[in-house]
Structures are given as structure tokens and as C-alpha cells.
Amino acid sequence: MSGPERAEATELSRDPSIPAPVGPDAPVLDVLATMRAMRRLKPDPVPDELIETIVRAATWAPSGSDAQHYSFIAVTDRDQVARLGALWREAETTYEGLAGHLVPDFEDPTHARMAETLRYQRDHFDETPAVIVACYGRSAPAGGGFGGLRDVARSLGFARLRKLVAGLFTAHNLNEASSIYPAVQNLLLAARAHGLGANVTIWHVFNNADWKAALGVPRDVGIYAVIPVGWPMGNFGPVRRRPVDEVLHWDRW
């Protein structure tokens, strides 16, 4: 079974001749337009106060019911980064083994360059200055195990009740993700604004139990992203994406 072809990205987000702004006051739209995934990072350390700054920006994002059940683990200890590096290499090998089936054009010239950066990060992961792990507390199903449905079931027909239950299960599955990923995006934007390179990954799903054990994450807390952070070897610049008229639908699909 093969996956979807990659989209044709033909539109640059901004004029590449204009330097990408860096600094806490950098215009947010310029930061958005030049936030590439940076996988080649210098080994130079990132100050603790700067890590605190970008995590604080992450906490400014909204969360479901304003519950704020997010937590972030900032790993800078070299031995601990090396432990995570072993897990990363295991996960990257799994991903690369799957990529040929899930992403058919993984070996085309454009994406072969991306694959090269993935392998660079795999081989140099232990040199990563900081690894930020984004977590969120698990929530109980709506209505305390759906017991609250008894109060509304009498007023619903069977078909509507079935749709409601299906929707509640979907909401439960999406609740934590929709509450943590806005924070992850804030963190990435804050890192970019301060001149740090980063990229968001979910490779931990291939060996999640090992990541949780290595980091001491409680049973009722999930890991949702692993974000290597450091000073980039390359330059920030415009991203290339699909034109908006290909992705924007008005009123209906």
C-alpha cells in the first residue's frame, strides 16, 4: 500500500533577497514566512534563560478549557541527550524504513536533500544543545466515562445518540493534541525569532515507552513532540509552499 504523492510546492513565502529578521521584536509574519525546519545545529550551548523564554512563549498558547495541562522537559545534560540519541537513531531507522512505502517520492532530488539532513541529525544527535519534549496530561472521557450521557439520552433518538457518542470519542482522542500543538508552534516561532533553529518531530511514537522511561514521564502524561533546538548551521529564509489558491476553499469544498 503506497502513500500520497508529495504536493508541488511552487510559491515562496517572501522575497529571498531580503534578510530574515532575528530578534525578539522581529515582525511575526516575517518570522512565520522564514521558519524552516533546521536539522543541522551547532553544538554550541543554548543559555538556560533562552530556553525558559521560548517555553514561556509556548505557555501563551490556548489549551482546551484553558486547562493548561502541558509540561515541557528541557534536556541539556550531555549524558541524557546521548540516551535520547540512541532512541532517536532507532526511531529514525524505523521511519526511513517506512518512508519508501509511505512517501513514494522520498528519493527524488528535492526530498533526497531532506533525507540527507535527517541522516545528519541522526548521526549528530548527541551533539544537540537542547532537546525539548512537549507533554500533555491525559484527560478522562467526557462525562466521567460517558455517564453524563444518561441525562441527555432520553431526549435523543438512537441515531443522534450514536453520532453524539462517536463525536465524544473523537473529541477525547483530539483533546490533548489540540491543546499541546498550539504551544509547540509558539515554541518554534519564539525559537526562530531568537535566532534558534528547531524542528518538530513525533518519531518517539515508534518507541514511546522507552522515551517515557528515559525521561521519567508519568503514566497519565503523554509525549506529543520531541524538538531538537540549537544555533543553526544554515540560514533562515523563505519557505516554499503550495499557492493559497490551491488550498483555500470558499463556503464548501
N, C-alpha and C positions, 0 to 999 in steps of 0.2 A: 504494500500500500504506500503510495507516494504522497507527499505533502504538496501544498500550494506553491506555485512559482513565486519568486520574489517580485515585488512591484517594481515598475520602471520609475525611478526617481530622477526627475529631469529639472526640477526647479530649485535654484539656490535661494537661501533664505535672505541673503543680503549681498551687497557689493563686496567681493573678496578683496578689493584693493584698500578697503577701509580697515584699519587695525581694530581688532576686537578689544573693547574696553575691559579693563580689570580694575577692581576696587569696590569697596562696599557701597559706593554711590553710583556704580555702573547702571545705566538705564536697563530696566528689567527686560524690555523687548529685545534689546541687543544681546543681553545675556542668554535669553531663550534662543535667539537665532544662531548663536555660536557655541552652544553646549554640545560638543561632540563627546562620544564615549572615548575616554582616554585610558588605554590599557598599558601604554609604555610609561612607566613612572620612575622618577629618580629615587634613589634610596635615601635621599636627604630627609631627616625627620620633619614632621609637621608639629608645630607647637601645640601643647595641650589646650591652651586658651583658644586657638583657632578651631580645634575640634569641638570645643564647647560652644563656640559661636555658631558653627553650622548645625550642630544638633539643636541648639536653641531655636534656630530658624525652622528646623523640622517640626518642633512642637507648636509652631504658629499655625500649622495646617489644621483644617477641620477634621473631626472624627465623629463617627456615628453617635448620636445622642450626646455629643460633647463628653463622651466617657473618658477619653484620654488614657486609654489602657496601653499606650505604646511604651516601649523601652528600647534603648539603644546600647549595644555593647561596643565600646571602642577598644580595639585590640592593638596595642603598640609594643608590648613585650616581645622581644625577638624570639624567645623560645615558643611562646604561644602562637605567634604568627607562623612559625615553622610547623607547628602541629596542624594549624589550619591549612598550610600549604600542602601537606600530604593529602588532606581531604579534598582540597581544590583540584589537585592533579588527578586524583581518582575520578572526581566528577567530570573534569574536562575530558578525560579519556572516554568516559561514557557518552558525553554529549557529542564528541567528534565521531564516535562510532554510530550514533543515531543520525547525525546530520545528513549523511548521504541518502538516507531514506526519508527524512522529514523535510529537508530542503534540497530539492533536486539539483539546483544550480550552485551548490556550495563551492564547486571547484572552478566557477567561471572567474575570469581575471579580477573583476572588481571584488568579489567576495572571497577570492583566494587571498587577497591582501588582508581582509578582515580575519581570515583563518590564521594568517601569519601572526597577527597581533594577539590572537587568542593563545597561540602556542608560546609567544614571547612571555605573556603574562603567566602562563602555566610554569614555564621554566624559571622565571624570576620572581615567583610569588613570594618567596621567603624574604625578598628584599623590600616588599611593600611597606611603606612607612606606617600606614594605619589601615585597619580593616574595620569598617563599621557594620554591625549586624543589626538589622531592624526587626524588632519583635512586637507582637501584639498579644494581649491576653485573650484566651478563648472565652466565648460567651455561651451561656446556656441557650437552648432553643427557646423561641418566643413563647410566652405564656407558661414558662416553667414546665417544659416538656409537653407543650401544646394543651395543657389542662385548661387554659383560658378559653379554648375554642368552645367549651361547653356553653359559655354564656352567649355565644353568637350562633351556634349551630342550629338552634331552634328556629331562627328567623331566616335561615338559608336553605335553599333546595340542595339536593345531593350534588348536582353538577357544580354549583357555585362553591359549595363547601370543599369539594375535591380540588378546585382551582385555588382556593384560599390556602389549603394545606400545602399544595405544591409550591405556591408562592412563598410561604413561610420557610419551607426547606431551602429554597433558592436564596432567600434573604439571609438565612442563617449562614449559608456557605459563603456569601459575599460580604457579610458584615465586617469581619476583621480586615479583609483585603481592602475594602473601600475606606477603611479608617486608617490604614497604615501607609498605603501607597501615595496619597497626597503629601504625607510627611516626608516620604522618601524623595519625592520630586522637589520639595522645598530644600531638602538637604543637598541634592545635586545642584540646584540653582545657586544656593549660597556658596557651595564649594567653588563652582565656576566663577562666581562674582569675585571671590577672594583669590583667584588665580590657581586653584587646585584642580587637578584632573581626577576624574572618577568614572566609574561605570557601574550600573546596577545589574545584578545577576540573581537568578534563582536556582543556580546549579546545586545548591545544598539539598534540593528535593531528591537528588539521586542517592544521597547517603545522609538523610536528615537526622536520624537517630545518633549518628556519630558526631555530627555538628553540635547537637544539643548536649551530648555527653561532654564533649570537649569544652564547651562554653558554660556548662552548668545551668542550662536553661530549664526552668521548672516545667513540669508535665502540662500544666494548664496554660502555658505560653507557647505560641508558635513563632518560628522564624519565617520571615516573609521576604527578606532580601539580604544579600551579602554585598557590600560596597567597598572595594579597594579604593583608597584615597591617597594622593600624593602630588608632588610637583610634577607636571607633565614634561616629558622629553620633547613632545611636539608642540605645535601652536594651536591656539583656539582659532576657529574660523567658521564660515557659514556652513550650515548643514544642507544636504541636498535631499529634497523630499518630493512626493507626488504633488502636482499642482492642485490648488484648492478646488478648482472647478471639477476635478475628478473625484473628490471625496465629499463635497458638500451637496446634500440633498435638501430641497426646499419642500416643506409640508408633508412629503412622504417619499419613500424610496423611488 
